[in-house]
Amino acid sequence: MRGFDPSVSTSGEESGAECPYCGSTETEREHPKGPSLCRSMHFCTACEQPFEKFE
């Protein structure tokens, strides 16, 4: 029986993160996991910049 694998589960909202470049909340989560488990990759549709969000 397999145990819980935190690398395949996500938490937090799917979208609506505030862009650190322009302040817009018109953002999309591109990937649920960034370089570490506490970060996720987002993309701002207003200024077209990718950014990481700390969970």
N, C-alpha and C positions, 0 to 999 in steps of 0.2 A: 504494500500500500504506500502510495506517495504522500509526502507531507506537503504543507503549504509552501508554494514558491512565490515569494514577493516580487520577483522580477517579471511576472506575467500579469499581475493585478495592478490596477490603477486606482487612484483616488483623486478627488478634486473635481472641479467643473470641466466640462468639455470645451467650453468657449467663454468668452467674455472677460478674459484676463486683460488688465490694463497694460497698454503698450508703454514701455519705458521711454520710447523716443518721442511719441506725439500725444500720449495720454488717452488715445482712443480705446474703446472697449469693443470695437469691431475687429475682433481677433478670432483666430481658429487654432485649435490645438492640432499641430501637425503630427506629433508622435507622443504617446503617453509617457515615454521615458526619455530623459536626456542622458548626459554622461554619467549621472548617478541616480539612485532611486528617489531622491528628493527634488529632482528637477524635471520639468517637462518642456518640450519644444513647442513654441507657438509662432504664428505668423500674423502680422497686422495687415489687414486689407486696406486700411486707410493710407499708411505710408509705405506699405510693401516691404517691411523689414522683419526678418526673423528675430526671435528673442527667446531666452530661457526664463521660465518662471519657477521660483522655489516654492515647493509645496509645504 
